[in-house]
Amino acid sequence: MSKLPSQLPPEIVRISWLLGHWEGVGQGQYPNSKNFSFIQQIEFKNNGDSHLEYESKSWELNPDGFAGQSLHLEKGFWRPGEGSTVEAVISHVTGISEIWTGINEVLTIEEAKITSARARLATQWVGRVPSAKPVDAGDRLYGLMNGELMWTYDMAAVGQEMQNHLWARLKPLSESEILETKKTGKPVNKHVVPNVPGAKK
């Protein structure tokens, strides 16, 4: 669940449900690629400015349930636009940068906490270095429900039409879990892939 902290800039409050350090598991699939499971950590933070800092890291999900080899890293900034719009700039370790725009919706507030919300964004621009794989467009949906952060990523790339590439389900980390992660450089929790109806395996 996300609080509505009074110290946040007023314009940030409506996307404050993203704030926190989240961890969970998901799956990836795409034509001509092997399906895979991964552990992911996402962090959204605010330092008093009119934007959120964003970082996402992912690792292979080993058969024993722990994090294996590093898979991906992306960083960026999210900020509210006019009305209910939201904007983001995201850069990937793979040599791709994107500009995203979309709609943020706060669905439920209980006792000064945002308990249900969602944001859907689509790419407005994609840039890449010459050696990066061609990515044409993307669509992301983030949702907060029952204290969990869930998201999906649809992608049009390498000559394929827009289709689902990644999905994940994450929970907030405790302070001790965050400290352990910083010590080891990777998640320390054991995970299993959640059973999501309709998800490809």
N, C-alpha and C positions, 0 to 999 in steps of 0.2 A: 504494500500500500504506500501511497505517496502523500506526504504531508503538504500543507500549504504554508511554508515558512515565511514569516513576516519580513525576514531580512532579504528575501529575494527581490530583485527588480520586479515591479508590478507586471511588466509585459512577459516575464518568464513564468509566472505562476501557472498559466494554462498548459504549459508543457512540462511542469515540474514533476508529473507522474513518471517521467523517464529517469529522474535522478536516482542514482544509486550504483552499486556494484553488483552485477547480476551474473549468475553462473548456471549452466544447464547443458543439455545435450540436444542434438538435432541430427538430421540426415540431409545428404546431398545426392542429387541425381541430375544427369544431363545426357542427351544422346551421344553415343560413342565414348562415354566415360563410365567407369565402374561406380556403382552406388557406394556410398560411404557414410559412416557415422562419425560424429565429432563432438568434442566438448568445447563449449564457448564461454568466454567471459566478455561482458559488455559493461562499460562504465560511462555514465553520464555525470558530469559535475559542473558546478557553476561557481565562479570566483567573484561574483558581484557585478559582472558585466551583463549585457543584454543578449547573451547567447549561452548555450551549453557546449562544453567540450565533450567530445565523443571518442571512445576507443573501443575497438572490438578485436579480440584475439581468439584463435581457435586451434585445437590440437586434435590429432587422431584419437579416437576412442579405442583403446586397446581391449583385447578379449577379457582381460582381468578387470575392466571397468575403470581403469585409471588413464590419465592423459599420457599420450605418447608423443610422437613427432609433431613439431609445430606445423600448422597448415597455412594460416593466413593472418594478416594484420592489416587493419584499416583504421584511419584516424580522420577526424573532421570536426566540424562545428555545425550546430543546429541553432536556428533562431526563429522566433515567431515573425510572420509577415503581417500584412493587413488583414483585419478581421480574424477569421479562423484559420488562415493559411499558415503553413510552416515551411521553412527553407533549410536546406542543408548543403554543405560542401564536404565531400568525402574523397580521400585519397587512399589508394591501395598500394601495398608493398609490391604488387605485380606490375606497377607502372601505369596504372589507370587512375584518372581523377574524374569526378562527376559533380554536376550541379543538380540538385533535386528540389522539387517543389510539390506541395500537396496540402491536404486538409487535416487539421487536428480537431478532434472532437472529445470533449469531456462529457462522459455519459452519466456518471454517478459521483456525488460527493456525500460522504457520511462523516459527521463530526469533524469537519475541517480537513478531511482527507479525501483525495481523489481515489476512488476505489475501482473505477471502471473508465477506460478511455481508449482511444485508438487514433492512429495517424497513418494516412496512406500517402505515399510520395511516388512520383515518377520522375525519371531523368529528363532534364531539359537540355543537357549538354554532356557529352562524354569525350574526354581527351585521353590519349595514350602515347607512350613512348614507342618508337619503331619496333622494338622487340616484344611488345605486349600482344597478347591475343586480342583479336578484334571483338569488342563488345559494343553493340549498337544501341541498346536501351535496357532499362530496368524498371521494375515496379516493386516497392516494398510496402508491407503492411505490418505495423506494430500495434500490439494491443495489451492492455493491462486488465487482468481479470483474476479474481480470487487471489490477489497478491502475487501473481506470476506475470512475467513479461514474455509474451509470445510474438514471434515474427516470422514472416515468410518473404522470400525473395524470388521474383520471377525475372527471367533474363532472356534477351535476344542476343545471341552471339554466335560466332564462327559459322555463319550461314543458317542458323536455326531460328525458327519463329519464337516469339515470346512464350515461355513456359516455365513452370516451377523448377528452380535450381536448388534452393536451400529452405529449410524451416528449422526452427529451434524453439525450445520451451525452457525458460530460465526462472530461477528464484533468487531473491536477494541474499547476499552473503553476510555473515556476521563479521564483526570487527576482528575476531580471532582468525577466521578463515581468510580474511583479506591479508592479515599480517603473515600467515603461513604461505600464502600464494606469493607475496613479495619476497619472502626468504628463498623459496624454491624456484621461482621463475615460471611456475606452471601450476595448474589446479591440483589440489591435494585430495579432493573428495572423490569417492568412488561413485560411478554413475551406471545406469542402464538406459537404453534407448526407450523413451516413452511410447506406449501403444496409442498412436493417434489414428483414429478411423479415417480410412481413405488414403493414408500416406503410402507412398511406394516403399518397398523394402529391397 
